[in-house]
Amino acid sequence: MIAQAPVYSRIVGTGSALPERCVDNATLAAELALEGVETSDDWIVARTGIRQRYLAGPEVSSSVLGARAARAALEASGLDAAQIDLIIVATSTPDFIFPSTACLIQRELGIAGGAAFDVQAVCSGFVYGLAVADSMIRTGAARHALVIGAETFSRILDWQDRGTCVLFGDGAGAVVLSASNTPGILASKLHADGRHESILRTAGSVSHGQVIGHPFLTMDGQAVFKLAVTVLDEVARETVAAVGLSVSDIDWLIPHQANVRILQATGRKLGISPDRVVVTVDRHANTSAASVPLALDVAMRDGRIQPGHRVMLQGVGGGFAWGAALVQF
């Protein structure tokens, strides 16, 4: 019997999408002041590194942004939508309770038949989705997958809470993952610890036509910072060790774009120089599950990521959930 060559998955295209409305800190501060909420550009930049964010209009949903990002990724990959046999969407802000946002994007792309479903791991969602798609391709359950992070977080923010409302933005990022005989996704590690669920959550639900519980995002910023920096350091080391590599073998680090302080602290703990950490939080703010693929697409399109480079993708957020994927291009 002739042994079959192992099947791997590789990222063959990336794409992203942002709403039309870009809101800088000064504009946001002026709008919040009308509602009696005091903040400023200096205050936001000093604490977060964020200078602007994109906010979706009422007609722009997570599926709309996700479909735009998917089309851009497909164009970059050279594949047709009809070749996609798996769609995984990471989102905490789906269009509906059901059907899934993935099914809505599948319809928008004009395809049918392949598996389509959402994953809900908040800001870790894209890395979770990438790991699932990689596993399905490796086992032969799919050949070409779209993995999308799409969010409209502006709709679950309490705009009276300056500690959270200035942090988030809307957007989507996508990758096309294809079967290959050359390794691409070298390793991925996923974790969660529900004991910390209270530090970052939107604890509302819909029952009998009413919202039950708190409908807006709440966060213990200091607790999130401490836990995020610790687990991002640990999971990066765990992921490179899984394939016999070390942190020094990482060409680019793309952590979840939550706060520039978290990005800087993570890079320092790992011994990765700031010029090898991709930062887009200043222009996109925190877009939850969309932040990692958005940053990846920026770094791909501006030429920083080159063939042969190893890129560490990291997600961390509510759950508390976190994960990493080491990708070779």
C-alpha positions in Angstrom: 0.0 0.0 0.0 1.3 3.4 -1.0 1.2 5.8 1.9 -0.7 9.0 1.3 1.1 12.3 1.7 -0.1 14.2 4.7 -2.6 17.0 4.2 -2.0 20.4 5.6 -3.8 23.7 5.4 -2.4 27.1 4.2 -3.6 30.6 4.2 -3.8 31.5 0.5 -5.7 34.8 0.7 -6.6 37.5 3.2 -9.2 40.3 3.1 -10.9 42.9 5.3 -13.8 45.3 5.4 -14.6 48.4 7.5 -17.7 50.6 7.7 -17.6 53.9 5.8 -17.8 56.1 8.9 -14.4 56.7 10.6 -14.7 58.5 13.9 -11.5 60.0 15.4 -11.2 60.6 19.2 -11.9 64.3 19.0 -15.2 63.7 17.1 -16.2 60.9 19.5 -15.4 63.1 22.5 -17.6 65.9 21.1 -20.5 63.5 20.5 -20.2 62.0 24.0 -20.1 65.4 25.5 -23.6 66.1 24.2 -24.7 63.1 26.2 -22.9 64.3 29.3 -20.0 61.9 29.0 -16.5 63.5 29.5 -13.5 62.2 27.6 -10.8 63.5 25.3 -8.3 62.5 22.6 -5.4 62.7 25.1 -7.3 60.6 27.7 -8.1 57.8 25.2 -4.6 57.7 23.5 -2.8 57.7 26.8 -4.7 54.7 28.2 -5.4 52.7 25.0 -3.3 53.9 22.1 -6.5 54.2 20.1 -6.9 57.3 17.8 -9.9 56.3 15.7 -12.4 53.6 15.0 -15.0 52.7 12.3 -18.7 52.6 13.3 -21.3 50.8 11.3 -24.5 52.5 10.2 -27.9 50.9 10.9 -28.0 49.1 7.6 -24.5 47.5 8.0 -24.6 44.2 9.9 -21.9 41.7 10.8 -22.8 39.6 7.8 -22.5 42.5 5.4 -19.0 43.3 6.7 -18.1 39.6 6.7 -19.2 39.1 3.1 -17.1 42.1 2.0 -14.1 40.7 3.7 -14.7 37.3 2.3 -14.9 38.6 -1.2 -11.6 40.5 -0.7 -9.9 37.3 0.6 -11.3 35.2 -2.3 -9.9 37.8 -4.8 -6.5 37.6 -3.1 -6.5 33.8 -3.2 -7.5 33.5 -6.9 -10.3 31.1 -5.9 -14.0 31.3 -6.9 -16.7 31.3 -4.2 -18.0 28.1 -5.7 -14.8 26.3 -4.5 -15.5 27.1 -0.9 -16.9 24.1 1.0 -16.6 25.4 4.6 -17.4 28.8 6.1 -16.7 29.5 9.8 -17.6 32.9 11.2 -16.3 34.1 14.5 -18.7 36.7 16.0 -20.3 37.8 19.2 -22.6 40.2 17.4 -24.5 38.0 14.9 -27.3 39.4 12.7 -29.8 37.0 14.2 -30.1 34.6 17.1 -30.4 32.1 14.2 -29.7 31.3 11.4 -25.9 31.7 11.7 -24.1 34.6 10.3 -22.1 32.1 8.3 -25.2 30.9 6.5 -26.1 34.5 5.7 -22.7 35.1 4.2 -22.9 31.8 2.3 -26.1 33.1 0.8 -24.6 36.5 0.0 -21.7 34.8 -1.8 -24.1 32.8 -3.9 -23.0 29.4 -2.9 -24.7 26.4 -1.1 -24.1 22.9 0.1 -20.9 23.2 2.2 -20.9 23.4 5.9 -21.4 26.9 7.4 -21.5 27.8 11.1 -20.5 30.4 13.7 -18.1 30.1 16.6 -18.5 32.2 19.7 -15.3 32.8 21.6 -15.5 36.6 21.6 -12.0 38.1 20.9 -10.5 34.7 20.6 -13.0 33.6 18.0 -10.9 34.0 14.9 -8.1 31.8 16.3 -10.7 29.3 17.5 -12.3 29.2 14.0 -8.9 28.9 12.3 -8.0 25.9 14.4 -11.3 24.2 13.6 -11.0 24.8 9.9 -7.4 23.6 9.9 -8.5 20.3 11.6 -11.4 19.8 9.1 -9.1 20.3 6.2 -6.4 18.0 7.6 -9.1 15.2 8.1 -10.5 15.7 4.6 -13.8 17.1 5.7 -13.1 20.3 3.6 -10.7 21.5 1.0 -11.2 25.3 0.8 -12.5 27.2 3.8 -13.4 30.8 4.6 -12.6 31.8 8.2 -14.1 35.2 9.0 -14.1 37.4 12.1 -17.0 39.9 11.8 -18.3 42.3 14.5 -20.6 45.3 15.1 -19.6 45.8 18.7 -20.9 49.4 18.7 -24.4 47.9 19.1 -23.7 46.3 22.5 -21.8 49.3 24.0 -23.1 51.5 26.8 -22.4 54.9 25.4 -22.6 56.4 28.9 -19.6 54.3 30.1 -16.5 56.0 28.9 -14.4 53.2 30.2 -15.7 50.8 27.5 -17.4 52.8 24.8 -14.2 54.4 23.6 -12.4 51.1 23.2 -14.3 49.3 20.4 -15.0 49.5 16.7 -16.7 47.6 14.0 -15.2 45.6 11.1 -14.4 42.2 9.6 -11.4 40.2 8.4 -11.2 37.0 6.5 -8.8 34.3 5.3 -9.1 31.6 2.7 -7.6 28.4 4.0 -6.8 25.6 1.5 -5.6 22.1 1.6 -1.9 21.8 0.7 1.0 19.3 0.8 3.1 22.0 2.4 2.6 23.0 6.0 0.9 26.3 6.7 -0.8 26.2 10.0 2.1 24.7 12.0 0.3 24.5 15.3 -2.6 25.9 17.3 -3.5 25.8 21.0 -6.8 26.8 22.5 -7.8 27.4 26.1 -10.6 28.7 28.3 -11.3 29.3 32.0 -14.9 30.0 32.8 -14.0 30.9 36.4 -13.2 34.4 35.0 -16.4 34.9 33.0 -17.4 38.0 35.0 -14.4 40.2 34.1 -15.6 40.7 30.5 -19.1 39.9 29.3 -22.4 41.0 27.9 -24.7 39.2 30.3 -28.1 39.7 28.6 -30.4 37.3 26.8 -33.7 37.4 25.0 -36.7 35.6 26.5 -40.4 36.0 25.7 -39.7 39.0 23.6 -37.7 40.9 26.2 -34.0 41.4 27.0 -33.3 39.6 30.2 -30.2 40.7 32.2 -27.7 43.4 31.2 -27.7 44.2 27.5 -24.3 46.0 27.3 -20.7 45.0 27.5 -19.1 45.3 30.9 -15.4 44.9 31.7 -13.0 44.9 34.7 -10.1 46.5 32.7 -7.3 45.8 35.3 -8.3 42.1 35.6 -8.4 41.7 31.9 -5.0 43.3 31.4 -3.3 41.1 33.9 -4.8 37.9 32.8 -4.4 38.7 29.1 -0.7 39.4 29.2 0.0 36.3 31.3 -2.0 33.9 29.0 -0.7 35.4 25.7 2.9 34.9 26.9 2.1 31.3 27.9 0.2 30.2 24.8 2.8 31.7 22.4 5.5 29.6 24.1 3.3 26.5 24.2 2.5 26.8 20.5 6.0 27.2 19.2 7.2 24.4 21.5 4.6 22.1 19.9 6.6 22.1 16.7 10.0 22.2 18.2 10.6 25.9 17.6 11.2 28.8 20.0 10.0 32.4 20.3 13.0 33.6 18.4 11.7 31.8 15.4 8.7 34.1 15.2 9.0 36.7 12.4 5.8 38.6 13.3 3.5 38.7 16.3 -0.1 39.6 15.8 -2.0 39.6 19.1 -5.6 40.6 19.6 -5.8 44.3 19.1 -7.4 45.3 22.4 -5.1 47.9 23.9 -1.6 49.1 22.9 -0.4 48.5 26.5 -1.4 44.8 26.3 0.4 44.5 22.9 3.6 46.2 24.3 3.6 44.1 27.5 3.1 40.9 25.5 6.0 41.7 23.2 8.3 42.5 26.1 7.5 39.3 28.0 8.2 37.2 24.8 11.3 39.2 24.0 10.0 40.2 20.6 11.0 43.7 19.5 8.3 46.3 19.0 9.0 46.5 15.2 8.0 42.8 14.9 4.6 43.3 16.6 1.8 44.3 14.2 -0.3 47.1 15.7 -3.5 48.3 14.2 -5.5 49.1 17.3 -4.6 52.8 16.8 -6.7 52.9 13.6 -9.3 50.2 14.2 -9.8 50.1 18.0 -10.8 46.8 19.4 -12.9 44.9 16.9 -13.1 41.7 18.9 -13.0 38.6 16.7 -12.2 40.8 13.6 -9.1 42.3 15.1 -6.6 39.6 14.3 -7.6 39.0 10.7 -7.9 42.7 10.1 -4.3 43.2 11.4 -3.1 40.2 9.3 -4.6 41.6 6.2 -2.9 45.0 6.8 0.5 43.3 7.2 0.0 41.1 4.2 -1.0 44.0 1.9 1.7 46.4 3.0 4.3 43.7 2.3 5.6 43.1 5.8 4.7 39.5 5.7 6.8 37.7 3.1 6.9 34.0 1.9 8.6 31.9 4.5 7.8 34.1 7.4 6.3 32.6 10.6 3.5 34.6 12.1 2.0 34.1 15.6 -1.7 34.9 15.7 -3.2 35.3 19.2 -6.6 35.9 20.6 -7.8 36.6 24.1 -11.1 37.7 25.5 -14.3 37.0 27.3 -14.9 33.5 28.5 -12.2 33.9 29.6 -10.9 32.3 26.4 -7.5 32.5 24.6 -5.5 30.8 21.9 -2.8 31.0 19.4 -1.9 29.7 15.9 1.6 29.7 14.4 1.3 30.2 10.6 4.0 29.9 8.0 3.5 31.8 4.7 
